[in-house]
């Protein structure tokens, strides 16, 4: 079921013409639609759309239950970075000043939708009973931080018949966005592709990423953000995926947990900082 967050007026940014004007049927929010320019409208073939995401059908809207993580904590970066700028004074003497760059933090919730976080036996990811509560806790912490980050909800729009087909139960967001929390509708793995997400997030911003699926949307969006110059933080235990059927392997299946760890290692090698749930009290504090 959706979160019991307050009813709000939500800025809704459509990433593709096929999803323009869509809103969650379960939401009590009044939605303001912002239609992107034609250059940003996505025309997506089946090879790049949500049909490749491997969702099983018959998802349920029942929310997951609480969970914990036991990994060691991580030293967080100082996003109030200091740089030394040299200024030339009229008399020709050099002086060095410390310049404080206060970068915006962004919490990016990717595909935190009912089809993904249903109980596993009803079509949700195998780790839904862990990932769902962890994401809820992270969102609560962000909303109640002394200086809350920009919170963006990215909603995947599947094709007809997919569990996340627009305006179906599985497509609905788990958490109702607040007034200042925009929704981005996407049709590709990379949430920056064909949407206005890149206009909302500056290359200097720090992005905290949670959601689904690890080997599709999470991998593609984190990689794109790194390419833009963003500092990217991925929270372990707050992203997940389905098991993977290996091609040309006589039915060999790789467990979802193994796939998730492979993606974490791949993204860490690329430059993403991995965080644990134990780091949560410090994630949204001034650093």
RONU-999197 format. One line per field, with one value per atom (N, C-alpha, C): residue number from 1; x, y, z. Coordinates in steps of 0.02 Angstrom, whole numbers, plus 32768, in hexadecimal, padded with zeros to 4 digits. Layout:
residues N
resi = c(NUM	...);
east = c(X	...);
north = c(Y	...);
up = c(Z	...);
//
This chain:
residues 287
resi = c(1	1	1	2	2	2	3	3	3	4	4	4	5	5	5	6	6	6	7	7	7	8	8	8	9	9	9	10	10	10	11	11	11	12	12	12	13	13	13	14	14	14	15	15	15	16	16	16	17	17	17	18	18	18	19	19	19	20	20	20	21	21	21	22	22	22	23	23	23	24	24	24	25	25	25	26	26	26	27	27	27	28	28	28	29	29	29	30	30	30	31	31	31	32	32	32	33	33	33	34	34	34	35	35	35	36	36	36	37	37	37	38	38	38	39	39	39	40	40	40	41	41	41	42	42	42	43	43	43	44	44	44	45	45	45	46	46	46	47	47	47	48	48	48	49	49	49	50	50	50	51	51	51	52	52	52	53	53	53	54	54	54	55	55	55	56	56	56	57	57	57	58	58	58	59	59	59	60	60	60	61	61	61	62	62	62	63	63	63	64	64	64	65	65	65	66	66	66	67	67	67	68	68	68	69	69	69	70	70	70	71	71	71	72	72	72	73	73	73	74	74	74	75	75	75	76	76	76	77	77	77	78	78	78	79	79	79	80	80	80	81	81	81	82	82	82	83	83	83	84	84	84	85	85	85	86	86	86	87	87	87	88	88	88	89	89	89	90	90	90	91	91	91	92	92	92	93	93	93	94	94	94	95	95	95	96	96	96	97	97	97	98	98	98	99	99	99	100	100	100	101	101	101	102	102	102	103	103	103	104	104	104	105	105	105	106	106	106	107	107	107	108	108	108	109	109	109	110	110	110	111	111	111	112	112	112	113	113	113	114	114	114	115	115	115	116	116	116	117	117	117	118	118	118	119	119	119	120	120	120	121	121	121	122	122	122	123	123	123	124	124	124	125	125	125	126	126	126	127	127	127	128	128	128	129	129	129	130	130	130	131	131	131	132	132	132	133	133	133	134	134	134	135	135	135	136	136	136	137	137	137	138	138	138	139	139	139	140	140	140	141	141	141	142	142	142	143	143	143	144	144	144	145	145	145	146	146	146	147	147	147	148	148	148	149	149	149	150	150	150	151	151	151	152	152	152	153	153	153	154	154	154	155	155	155	156	156	156	157	157	157	158	158	158	159	159	159	160	160	160	161	161	161	162	162	162	163	163	163	164	164	164	165	165	165	166	166	166	167	167	167	168	168	168	169	169	169	170	170	170	171	171	171	172	172	172	173	173	173	174	174	174	175	175	175	176	176	176	177	177	177	178	178	178	179	179	179	180	180	180	181	181	181	182	182	182	183	183	183	184	184	184	185	185	185	186	186	186	187	187	187	188	188	188	189	189	189	190	190	190	191	191	191	192	192	192	193	193	193	194	194	194	195	195	195	196	196	196	197	197	197	198	198	198	199	199	199	200	200	200	201	201	201	202	202	202	203	203	203	204	204	204	205	205	205	206	206	206	207	207	207	208	208	208	209	209	209	210	210	210	211	211	211	212	212	212	213	213	213	214	214	214	215	215	215	216	216	216	217	217	217	218	218	218	219	219	219	220	220	220	221	221	221	222	222	222	223	223	223	224	224	224	225	225	225	226	226	226	227	227	227	228	228	228	229	229	229	230	230	230	231	231	231	232	232	232	233	233	233	234	234	234	235	235	235	236	236	236	237	237	237	238	238	238	239	239	239	240	240	240	241	241	241	242	242	242	243	243	243	244	244	244	245	245	245	246	246	246	247	247	247	248	248	248	249	249	249	250	250	250	251	251	251	252	252	252	253	253	253	254	254	254	255	255	255	256	256	256	257	257	257	258	258	258	259	259	259	260	260	260	261	261	261	262	262	262	263	263	263	264	264	264	265	265	265	266	266	266	267	267	267	268	268	268	269	269	269	270	270	270	271	271	271	272	272	272	273	273	273	274	274	274	275	275	275	276	276	276	277	277	277	278	278	278	279	279	279	280	280	280	281	281	281	282	282	282	283	283	283	284	284	284	285	285	285	286	286	286	287	287	287);
east = c(802A	8000	802C	8013	803B	804B	807E	8091	805B	8059	8029	8041	806C	8087	804F	8056	8021	800E	7FCE	7FB6	7FD8	7FEA	8011	8001	8015	8013	8056	805A	8099	80A9	80E7	80FE	810D	80ED	80F2	8112	814F	8174	8174	8156	8151	818F	81AA	81E5	81D7	8199	818B	8143	8137	80F5	80C1	80D4	80A3	808C	80B0	809D	8084	807D	8067	8021	8017	7FD5	7FC1	7FEF	7FDE	7FEA	7FC1	7FCD	7FB4	7FCF	7FBE	7F76	7F55	7F0E	7F03	7F36	7F2E	7F3E	7F5C	7F73	7F3A	7F3A	7F09	7F25	7F60	7F81	7F64	7F67	7F57	7F96	7F95	7FD2	7FD8	8012	8021	804E	8039	805F	808B	80CA	80F8	8110	80FD	810D	8150	817F	81C1	81BD	81F3	81F7	81FC	81EE	81ED	8230	8266	82A8	82B4	828D	8296	8264	8236	8203	8221	8217	8237	820A	8227	8207	822D	8210	8235	821E	824D	823D	823C	8224	8220	8263	8298	82DB	82F5	82D7	82F0	82BB	827F	8249	8249	8216	8213	8204	81F4	81E5	8222	825D	829B	82AD	8285	829A	8290	826D	8266	8235	8202	81D1	81A6	819B	8169	8123	80F0	80AC	808B	804D	8022	803F	8055	8071	803A	804C	801C	802F	7FFF	800D	801D	8021	8030	8077	8082	80C5	80EF	8132	815F	8162	8185	818C	81D3	81DF	821E	8259	8296	82D3	830E	8347	8384	83BF	83F7	8435	846C	849E	84D3	8518	851D	855F	8581	85C4	85E7	85D9	85E2	85D2	8608	85F6	8621	862E	866B	867B	865D	8632	860F	8639	8631	8656	863B	8665	8650	8636	85F3	85DA	85DB	85F2	8601	864B	865C	86A2	86C4	8705	872D	875D	8763	8794	87BB	87F8	8823	8825	880B	880D	883F	886D	88A0	8888	8887	8871	88AD	88B3	88E9	88D0	88F3	88E1	8902	88E7	8902	894D	8969	89B1	89DB	89BC	89E2	89EE	89D5	89E0	89A9	89BB	898A	896E	892E	890F	88E3	88DD	88B5	8877	883D	87FE	87DD	87C1	879B	8754	873F	86FC	86D3	869A	866E	863A	863A	860A	85D4	8599	8563	853B	854C	852C	84E9	84B8	8477	847B	8456	844D	840C	840B	83CF	83C4	8388	8375	834B	8365	8345	8326	82E4	82C0	82AB	82CA	82BF	8291	8258	8229	8214	8208	81EF	81A4	818F	814A	812F	80EC	80CB	80DD	80E7	80F6	8139	8169	81AB	81AE	8188	818E	8155	8130	8100	8126	8106	8128	8142	817B	8199	8169	813F	8110	80D9	80D3	80A1	80C1	80FF	811F	8152	815D	818F	81D5	8207	824C	8258	8287	8292	82A4	82C4	82D8	82A6	8269	8239	822B	822B	821B	8254	828F	82C7	82CD	82CB	82D7	829F	8260	8228	822D	8233	8239	8278	82AF	82EB	82E1	82C1	82B3	8285	8253	8225	824A	827A	82A1	82CD	82EC	8317	82ED	82B3	8288	8272	8260	824D	8286	82C3	82FD	830A	8303	830F	82DD	829E	826A	8270	828E	8294	82DA	8305	8349	8348	837A	837D	837C	839E	839D	838B	834A	8335	8350	8361	8377	833C	834C	8319	8306	82C7	82AF	828A	82A0	8282	826B	822D	8210	8211	8236	8239	820C	81DA	81A9	81B2	81BC	81C3	8180	817C	813E	8148	812B	8133	8104	810B	80DF	809D	806F	802E	803A	801C	8023	805A	8087	80BC	809F	80C1	80AA	80A8	80D2	80D3	80B5	8085	8061	803F	8045	8028	7FDE	7FCC	7F88	7F70	7F9F	7F8E	7FA6	7F90	7FA1	7FED	800D	8055	807E	8064	8087	808A	805B	8056	8093	80A3	80DB	80C8	80F9	80EE	80E3	810B	8109	80E9	80BA	809A	80C9	80DD	810B	80EC	8116	8100	8101	80EB	80E4	8123	815C	819B	81C3	81A2	81C3	81A9	81CC	81B3	81B4	818A	8188	81A3	81D0	81EA	81D1	81AE	819A	81CD	81E4	8218	8204	8224	8218	8258	8291	82D1	82F4	8326	834B	836B	838B	83AC	8377	836F	833A	8347	8384	8393	837E	8373	8366	831C	8311	82CD	82A3	82C3	829E	82BF	82A2	82BE	82E7	82FA	8320	8361	8382	83C1	83BA	837E	8373	8368	8353	8346	8385	83B3	83EF	842B	8450	848D	84C6	84F7	8530	8558	8550	8575	854F	8512	84E9	8500	84F3	84FF	84BD	84BE	8481	8484	8451	8449	8414	8426	83FB	83E0	839E	837D	834A	8335	82FF	830E	82ED	82F0	82F9	830F	832F	837A	839E	83E6	840B	83FA	8420	8403	83D1	83B4	83B5	8381	837A	83B0	83C0	83F2	8436	844B	848C	848F	845C	845D	845B	8432	842B	8469	8485	84C3	84FC	8501	8536	852E	84F1	84E5	84F5	84E4	84F2	853D	8563	85AC	85C7	85AC	85C2	85B4	8582	8572	859F	85C2	85EC	85D0	8596	8577	859C	859C	85B2	8575	857C	8544	854E	851B	851C	84E3	84F3	84C2	84BC	847F	8475	8469	8496	848E	8452	842C	83EF	83B3	83BD	8386	837F	8399	838E	8389	8369	8360	834C	834A	8337	831D	830F	82F8	8333	8328	835C	8367	83A1	83B4	83BB	8396	839D	83D7	840A	8446	843B	844D	8445	8478	8463	848F	84AE	8488	84A4	8478	844D	8422	83F8	83DC	83AE	83CE	840E	8430	8412	8403	83E6	8415	8424	844C	841D	8424	83F7	83F9	83C2	83BD	83F1	83FE	8430	8475	8486	84C6	84C9	8493	8490	8498	8476	847B	84C3	84E5	852B	8559	854C	8574	856E	8531	8526	8548	8544	8566	85B1	85CF	8617	8627	85FE	8609	8604	85D1	85C7	85FC	8611	8645	8686	8695	86D1	86CD	8691	8688	868A	8683	8687	864D	861C	85E4	85F9	85E4	85F2	85BA	85CB	8599	8590	8551	8540	8519	851B	84F5	84BC	848A	8452	846A	84A1	84BD	84D6	84E2	84F8	84BF	8481	8446	8445	8456	8452	847F	84B3	84E1	84D7	84AE	84AA	8490	845C	843D	8450	8483	849D	84CD	84D9	850A	854F	8573	85B5	85E8);
north = c(7FC5	8000	803E	8077	80B3	80C9	80F4	810F	813D	8147	8174	81BB	81CD	8210	8241	8282	82B4	82BC	82CD	82DD	831C	831F	8358	8367	83A3	83B5	83A7	837F	8364	837E	8395	83A7	8367	835C	831C	832B	830F	831C	82DE	82E0	82A6	829F	8261	8254	823A	8227	820C	821B	8222	8235	8202	81C2	818E	8191	81B4	81B8	81FC	822B	826E	826C	8293	8298	825F	8231	81F8	8209	81EF	81F6	81B8	81AB	816F	8170	8138	8134	8131	811F	811A	815B	8189	81C7	81F7	8219	824D	8291	8291	82D0	82F1	8334	835A	8361	834D	8348	8381	83A0	83D4	83B6	83B7	8397	83CB	83B8	83E2	83BA	83CC	83A5	83BB	838D	839F	83B5	83D6	83E9	83AC	83B6	837D	835A	837E	8360	832E	8334	8306	82CD	82CE	829A	8259	8223	81E4	81BC	81A5	8174	8134	8104	80CA	808A	8063	8022	7FEF	7FB3	7F7F	7F6B	7F7A	7F66	7F93	7FCF	7FFD	800E	7FF5	8007	7FD9	7FE5	7FBF	7F76	7F61	7F1A	7EEF	7F0B	7EE4	7EDC	7EF6	7EF9	7EB8	7E88	7E47	7E45	7E73	7E6F	7E31	7E0C	7DD7	7DF5	7DD5	7DF1	7DE5	7DFD	7DF2	7E0F	7E4F	7E6E	7E82	7E86	7E9B	7EDF	7F02	7F44	7F42	7F06	7F00	7F16	7F44	7F5E	7F2C	7F34	7F08	7F19	7EEF	7EFA	7F0E	7F1B	7F39	7F0A	7F28	7F01	7F29	7F07	7F29	7F12	7F36	7F24	7F1D	7EF4	7EE7	7EF8	7F1A	7F29	7F61	7F65	7F9B	7FDE	8013	8056	8070	80A5	80C2	810B	8123	816A	8191	81C0	81E7	8221	8234	826E	82AF	82E2	8325	8349	8350	8370	83BC	83D8	841F	8426	841D	8419	845D	845B	8498	849B	84D3	84DB	851B	851E	8558	8580	85BE	85EA	8622	862D	8660	86A1	86D7	8717	8747	876C	879D	87E1	87FD	883E	8876	88B2	88EA	88F3	88E6	88F1	88B6	8884	884C	8813	8817	87E1	87AD	876E	8738	8727	8718	86FF	86C5	8696	865A	865D	8651	8652	860D	85F7	85B9	85C8	85A6	85B0	8573	857D	8546	853A	84FE	84EC	84C0	84DB	84B6	8493	8454	842E	8414	8412	83F7	83AB	8390	8348	8335	82FC	82E3	829B	828B	8246	8230	81FF	81E6	81A2	819F	8160	8146	8110	80F5	80B8	80BD	8086	8067	8092	807A	8074	803F	8035	7FF4	7FEF	7FB6	7F73	7F72	7F32	7F17	7F43	7F2E	7F19	7F3B	7F30	7F08	7EE5	7EB4	7E7A	7E52	7E17	7DEC	7DCB	7DA3	7D70	7D51	7D1F	7D3E	7D80	7DA3	7DCF	7DBF	7DE0	7E14	7E24	7E54	7E38	7E62	7E4B	7E1F	7DEF	7DC2	7DE6	7E20	7E45	7E7C	7E78	7EAF	7EBA	7E85	7E8C	7EAD	7EB3	7ED8	7F1D	7F1F	7F5D	7F90	7F79	7FA7	7FCF	7FAF	7FD4	8000	7FE9	8012	8053	804E	808A	80B9	809D	80C6	80EC	80CA	80E9	8121	8114	8147	8184	8179	81B2	81D9	81B7	81D9	8203	81E6	820B	8249	8242	827A	82B2	82A0	82D2	82F7	82D8	82F6	830F	8312	832B	8377	8391	83DA	8401	83E8	8406	83CE	83C3	838B	8390	8356	8356	8360	836C	836A	8321	8310	82CB	82C4	8296	828B	8243	8239	81F7	81E8	81B4	819F	8162	816A	8134	8115	80D3	80B1	80A4	80AE	80A4	806B	8032	7FF7	7FF8	7FC5	7FBD	7F9D	7F99	7F79	7F30	7F1E	7EDB	7ED2	7F03	7EFF	7F0D	7EF4	7F02	7F4C	7F74	7FBC	7FE4	7FC5	7FEA	8027	8062	809E	8095	80B2	80B3	806E	8041	8001	8003	7FD3	7FD2	7FCC	7FA1	7F98	7FD4	8000	803D	8072	806E	80A2	80A5	80E1	80EB	80D2	80B7	80A1	80DE	8112	814E	8188	81A9	81E3	821F	823C	8275	82B2	82D7	8316	834D	8388	83C1	83D0	83CD	83E0	83A4	836B	832F	831D	832E	8321	82D7	82C6	8283	8287	8259	8252	8210	8211	81D3	81C2	8185	8171	8131	8125	80E8	80C3	80DC	80BB	80AD	8081	8072	80B0	80D8	8115	814A	815F	818F	81D4	81E1	8222	8224	81E9	81E4	81F3	8227	8238	8258	8271	8292	82D5	82F9	8338	8332	82F4	82EA	8311	8313	8337	8382	839D	83E4	83F0	83BD	83C4	83B9	838F	837D	839B	83C5	83E3	83B1	83B7	8389	838C	83C2	83C9	83AB	8394	837A	8334	8325	82E2	82BB	8280	8259	821A	8210	81D3	81A9	816C	8143	8107	80FC	80BF	80A9	806A	8054	8015	800E	7FD2	7FE5	7FB7	7F78	7F82	7F5F	7F69	7F64	7F31	7F24	7F47	7F70	7F96	7FE1	7FF8	8041	805C	8036	804F	8054	801F	8020	8058	805C	808D	80D5	80E2	8126	813B	810F	811F	812D	8104	810C	814F	8161	81A0	81DB	81D5	820B	8215	81DE	81E4	8206	81F6	8215	825F	8276	82BD	82E2	82BD	82DC	82DB	82BC	82B9	8289	8298	8268	823C	81FA	81CC	819D	8198	816B	8139	80F9	80C4	80A1	809A	807D	8032	800A	7FC1	7FAE	7F7E	7F6C	7F96	7FC8	7FF4	7FF4	7FC0	7FB6	7F6A	7F56	7F0E	7EFE	7EBD	7EA5	7E5E	7E40	7DFB	7DCD	7D8C	7D5C	7D61	7D4A	7D51	7D0D	7D03	7CC6	7CD1	7CA8	7CB0	7C93	7CB9	7CA3	7C6C	7C3D	7C07	7BDF	7BD6	7BB4	7B7A	7B62	7B29	7B35	7B72	7B82	7B98	7BA9	7BC0	7C03	7C08	7C45	7C61	7CA1	7CC5	7CE6	7CD8	7CF5	7D41	7D5F	7DA8	7DC9	7DAA	7DC6	7DC9	7D97	7D97	7DCE	7DD6	7E0B	7E50	7E5A	7E9A	7EA9	7E76	7E80	7E8C	7E6B	7E77	7EC0	7EDA	7F20	7F50	7F41	7F6C	7F6F	7F35	7F33	7F59	7F50	7F71	7FBD	7FD4	801C	803B	8016	802F	8037	8008	800D	804A	805C	8095	80D8	80D6	8114	8123	80F7	8100	80EE	8116	8108	80DD	80A3	8077	8088	808F	809D	8063	805D	802B	804E	8027	8044	8063	8049	8066	80AE	80C0	8104	8136	811D	8148	8186	8182	81BF	81F7	81E6	8219	822E	8209	8216	825C	8272	82B2	82E9	82DB	8310	833C	8378	83A3	8383	837D	835D	838C);
up = c(8000	8000	8000	7FEB	7FEB	8031	8038	8078	8092	80D4	80F2	80F4	80C4	80C1	80B3	80C6	80BE	8076	806A	8028	8010	7FD1	7FBA	7F72	7F5C	7F16	7EF8	7EC4	7EAC	7E67	7E5D	7E1A	7DF5	7DBD	7D98	7D55	7D4C	7D0F	7CE5	7CAA	7C80	7C55	7C51	7C2A	7BE6	7BD6	7B95	7B83	7B42	7B2C	7B3E	7B42	7B52	7B99	7BC6	7C0C	7C1F	7BEF	7BFF	7C1B	7C51	7C6D	7C99	7CA7	7CD0	7D18	7D45	7D8C	7DAF	7DEA	7E0F	7E23	7E18	7E28	7E73	7E9B	7EE3	7F06	7EE4	7F04	7F0F	7F48	7F55	7F45	7F26	7F19	7EDB	7EDA	7E9E	7E76	7E38	7E11	7DDF	7DDE	7DAD	7D79	7D3A	7D05	7CE3	7CD9	7CB4	7C78	7C3D	7C01	7BE6	7BDA	7BC1	7B79	7B63	7B1D	7AF1	7AB1	7A85	7A80	7A8E	7A8A	7AC1	7AF8	7B30	7B2F	7AFF	7AFF	7AE6	7B0C	7AFC	7ACD	7A95	7A6B	7A73	7A96	7AAF	7A8E	7A75	7A59	7A90	7A80	7AB3	7ACE	7AAA	7AC1	7AF7	7AFF	7B32	7B65	7B5D	7B8B	7BC7	7BF2	7C30	7C26	7BE9	7BDF	7BE8	7BE8	7BF1	7C3A	7C68	7CAE	7CD4	7CB8	7CD7	7D10	7D10	7D46	7D3E	7D73	7D6F	7D74	7D59	7D5C	7D9F	7DA3	7DDD	7E1D	7E1B	7E56	7E86	7EC6	7EFA	7F14	7F32	7F4E	7F98	7FB5	7FFC	800A	803B	8048	806E	806B	8090	80D9	8100	8147	8159	819A	81AF	81A7	81A4	819D	81B6	81BD	81D2	81A9	81AE	818C	81C0	81B1	81E2	81C8	818F	8173	8199	8197	81B9	8199	81C0	81A7	8178	8154	8122	8133	8126	8130	80F6	8106	80D3	80BC	807D	8064	807F	8080	8095	8057	8051	8015	8019	8052	8054	8044	8005	7FF0	7FF6	8006	800A	7FCF	7FAE	7F7A	7F86	7F6E	7F77	7F36	7F39	7EFF	7F0C	7EDC	7EE4	7EC3	7EEA	7ED1	7ECE	7E99	7E92	7EAA	7EDB	7EF6	7ECE	7ED3	7EAB	7EB1	7EEC	7EF6	7EDF	7EC1	7EA4	7ED4	7F13	7F43	7F3B	7F44	7F3F	7F83	7F87	7FC4	7FB3	7FE2	7FD7	8003	7FE6	800C	8008	803F	803F	8027	7FF3	7FD8	7FE9	8009	801D	7FE6	7FC9	7F96	7FB6	7FBF	7FDE	7FA7	7F9B	7F66	7F7E	7F51	7F61	7F66	7F95	7F9A	7F78	7F57	7F36	7F4C	7F63	7F6F	7F34	7F0F	7ED2	7EE0	7EE2	7EEC	7EA8	7E93	7E4F	7E51	7E2F	7E27	7E6A	7E9B	7EDC	7ED4	7EB2	7E9D	7EB8	7EB8	7ED8	7EB8	7E76	7E56	7E6E	7E7D	7E91	7EDA	7F05	7F4C	7F69	7F3D	7F56	7F77	7FA0	7FBB	7F83	7F8C	7F56	7F38	7F61	7F47	7F1D	7F1E	7EF6	7EBF	7EAE	7E75	7E86	7EC6	7ED8	7ED4	7ED9	7ED9	7F16	7F13	7F4C	7F8D	7F88	7FC4	7FD7	7FBD	7FC9	8013	803B	8082	80A9	808A	80A7	8088	8046	8021	802E	802F	8039	8079	80B3	80F2	80F5	80D8	80D8	80B0	8077	804F	8076	8097	80BF	80F5	8115	814B	812F	80F6	80D6	80C3	80A6	8093	80D0	8106	8144	815F	815E	8176	814B	810A	80DD	80E9	80EF	80F8	813A	816C	81AE	81BD	818B	8195	81A1	81C4	81CF	818E	815C	8119	80E8	80DD	80B3	806D	804F	800A	7FDB	7F9C	7F68	7F5F	7F67	7F61	7F1F	7EF5	7EB3	7EAE	7E9A	7E90	7E45	7E32	7DEC	7DE3	7DB8	7DAE	7D68	7D68	7D28	7D08	7CC6	7CA1	7C70	7C80	7C56	7C1A	7BF1	7BB7	7BCC	7B9D	7BAA	7BBF	7BF7	7C11	7C44	7C4A	7C7D	7CC2	7CF7	7D3B	7D4C	7D2A	7D37	7CFC	7CDA	7CA6	7CC6	7CA7	7CC5	7CD6	7D10	7D2A	7D42	7D4D	7D6D	7DB6	7DDD	7E24	7E2E	7E07	7E0F	7DFD	7DD4	7DBE	7DF4	7E24	7E57	7E84	7E9B	7EC9	7F0F	7F32	7F77	7FA4	7F99	7FC4	7F9F	7FBF	7FA1	7FA6	7F6D	7F6F	7F92	7FB5	7FD3	7F9F	7FB3	7F85	7F5E	7F7F	7F5F	7F46	7F3C	7F25	7EDF	7EAA	7E67	7E55	7E24	7E07	7DC1	7DB0	7D6C	7D50	7D19	7CF7	7CC1	7CC1	7C92	7C6E	7C34	7C0E	7BFE	7C15	7C08	7C4A	7C47	7C84	7CA3	7C7B	7C91	7C9E	7CDC	7CEE	7CD1	7CBA	7C9B	7C51	7C33	7BEC	7BDD	7BB4	7B9F	7BD5	7C0B	7C41	7C51	7C80	7C96	7CD6	7CE7	7D25	7D24	7CEA	7CE6	7CF1	7CE8	7CF5	7D3F	7D64	7DAC	7DD5	7DBB	7DE0	7DBD	7DE0	7DC4	7DC8	7D9C	7D9D	7DDE	7E04	7E43	7E7E	7E73	7EAA	7EBF	7EFE	7F19	7F17	7EF8	7EEF	7F19	7F43	7F69	7F45	7F32	7F07	7F2D	7F27	7F40	7F0D	7F10	7EE4	7EBD	7E84	7E5A	7E11	7DE7	7DF7	7DF4	7E1D	7E23	7DE1	7DB9	7D7B	7D3E	7D47	7D10	7D21	7D42	7D4E	7D7D	7DB1	7DE1	7DC0	7D9E	7D7C	7D47	7D1D	7CE7	7D00	7D32	7D4C	7D72	7D9B	7DC0	7D8F	7D5B	7D2A	7D05	7CF3	7CD1	7CFE	7D3E	7D6E	7D76	7D7B	7D7E	7D40	7D07	7CC9	7CC6	7CEB	7CED	7D1E	7D49	7D7B	7DC1	7DCB	7E0E	7E3B	7E7C	7EAE	7EBC	7EB8	7EBD	7EF9	7F23	7F5D	7F55	7F59	7F54	7F98	7FB1	7FF3	7FEC	8008	8008	8034	801D	8042	8030	8004	7FEF	7FA3	7F83	7F3C	7F31	7EFB	7EF1	7EAA	7E9C	7E59	7E5E	7E24	7E1F	7E10	7E17	7E03	7DB8	7DA1	7D5B	7D3A	7D04	7CDC	7CAB	7CB2	7C89	7C43	7C10	7BCB	7BBB	7B92	7B7A	7BB3	7BE9	7C24	7C3B	7C0F	7C1F	7C5E	7C62	7C98	7CD8	7CD8	7D14	7D2B	7D6C	7D88	7DBD	7DB7	7DE9	7E1B	7E5C	7E8E	7E8D	7E9F	7E9F	7ECC	7F06	7F34	7F14	7EED	7ECA	7E95	7E71	7E3E	7E5F	7E97	7EBA	7ECF	7EE9	7EFF	7EC3	7E8B	7E4F	7E38	7E3A	7E25	7E55	7E96	7EC7	7EB9	7EAC	7E9E	7E5E	7E2B	7DEB	7DF2	7E16	7E1E	7E4C	7E7F	7EAC	7E85	7E59	7E2F	7E01	7DEC	7DBF	7DE4	7E27	7E4C	7E7B	7E7E	7EAC	7EF3	7F24	7F6A	7F86	7FA2	7FBF	8009	801D	8062	8080	80C2	80E6	810B	8120	8145	8187	81A2	81DF	81D5	8196	8187	8185	8188	817E	81AA	81EC	8215	81FB	81D5	81BD	8175	8150	8109	80FA	811D	810E	8140	816A	8195	816E	8187	8168	816F	8137	8139	811A);
//
